[in-house]
Amino acid sequence: MKLEEFENKKILIVGGGVEGQATLRFLKKYFPNNVIDIVDQKDEENYLDKQEEYDIAIKSPGVRSSNIKIPYTTATNIFLSNAKGKIIGVTGTKGKSTTSTLIVEMLKKQGFDAHLGGNIGQSPLDFMDTLNDQSQTVLEMSSFQLQDVKKSPHIAVLLMIAPEHLDYHGSIETYIDAKRNILRFQDSSDFAVINRDYPATNESDLKTIARTFQVSRERACDEGCFVKNKSVYLRKDSREQEIINVEQIKLIGKHNLENVCAASMAAFLAGVSKENIANILRSFTGLPYRLEFVGELENIRFFNDSLATIPQATMEALDALEETETLITGGFDRGIDYKELGIKIANSKVKALILFPTTGAKIWKAVCEATKTPPERFEVNTMQQAVRIAFTETSPGKICLMSPASASFNLFKNYKDRGNQFKKEVDALKQNDSN
């Protein structure tokens, strides 16, 4: 939706979170004489009762479109329709933040005017006025943001897709369909970067007419970026180039090779040299809350993986940190199946399983179905309990991993709060040990 279409309109912003507040600031700057109000379900139960008094609504992510009875758009649509420069969009169930951050760091290394926004916590409306025709914006895009888009980014990156947010979307098919909107409105001058290692992602090339490049950590691609003979290669226009040996990459975990390949391909298409791509891969160690090393005490290492909100992410963490002896896991139940995670835990070196409600019970059941000799079980309700038990149960030289495989909303504000509480309790252990 073009900005001029808001002229003289009564506007209702639905949702008072980060994106809603950014939208309010943005619209008041451009349309100081318009009636612009903001409502949120936290303020009152019947917060949408007067929506028909307005000409248009701006719907925040997570607000169900069925609740909006008047014409509406979103902050994401406003940005996609009005921003100067090129836009690189990144989506997937996991890996979005890591891949988006890698791309923007590679762009900056090349000297581009590069910006990072979207689901990562920074509304792109906050910096839209600073963009010029040479700017490059990397948008991390959630399924909530994508379900309503009417325009796709110039470079669309589609990472792995696995079941998540099913409590909102209702089915895996609806969730996948929302993700594929990142491709749906591209044209032949655009580029799509698609992970070929997952069926739902690999089949998504049917949804775009853009030139498509594949990424894989398992096999070579005709055009794209892939891992071969322990190196990352990039192939475009029949020319194959080695980017970096995987042993030089700072990010831990084999799953991160998928993110490395996707970021490298997108950055290369955006004009970054292979040398600058490799330079960033040699120095970037990862993001907070994702396989984040937070400390060591009595030769026990503690890792914060609070961003692991689905079973697949925790399984990848266990692969990356093979010496994990104590696993803190469980959280808010979104109706996800934990059978595969149960098998992974049963076949790992985990000896102590510290479980948060409510999915803790489901994870325990899945483990018990996978083995007759499950780890020792501890049920907790606070992070303090979890970390203190973990310290007692973990052997020197081994790892305590907090990787919930679940959302956080039943006991914590969000994944950051959960991760910060974990770090706080680990720090408290170290303080007590030094006294």
CORSUL-V206527 format. One line per field, one symbol per residue. ss: DSSP state (a for helix, b for strand, c for the rest). burial: # if it has 16 or more other ideal C-beta (glycine too) atoms within 10 Angstrom, else .. A space follows every 10 residues. Layout:
# CORSUL-V206527
ss = ???
burial = ???
This chain:
# CORSUL-V206527
ss = ccaaaacccc bbbbcccaaa aaaaaaaaaa cccccbbbbc cccccccccc aaaccbbbbc ccccaaaccc cbbcaaaaaa aacccbbbbb bccccaaaaa aaaaaaaaaa cccbbbbbcc cccaaacaaa cccccbbbbb ccaaaacccc ccccbbbbcc cccccaaaac caaaaaaaac aaaacccccc bbbbbcccaa aaaaaaaccc bbbbbbcccc cccbbbbbcc bbbbbbccbb bbbbbaaacc cccccaaaaa aaaaaaaaac cccaaaaaaa aaaccccccc cbbbbbbccb bbbbcccccc aaaaaaaaaa cccbbbbbbc cbccccccaa aaaaaacccc cbbbbbccaa aaaaaaaaaa cccccbbbbb ccaaaaaaaa aaacccccbb bbccccbccc ccccaaaaaa aaaaaaaaaa aaaac
burial = #....#..#. ######.### ####.##... #....#.##. ......##.. #..#.##### #.#....#.. .######### ..#.###### ########## ########## .#.####### .#######.. #...###### #########. .######### #####...#. ....###### ######...# ########.# ##.##.##.# .######... #..#####.. .####..... ..##.#..#. ###.###### ########## .#.#.##### #..#.##.## ##.#..#..# ########## ########.# #..####### ####.#.#.. ######.#.# #######.## .###.##..# ...##..### ..#.###### #.##...### ########.. ##..#..### ###.##..#. .....
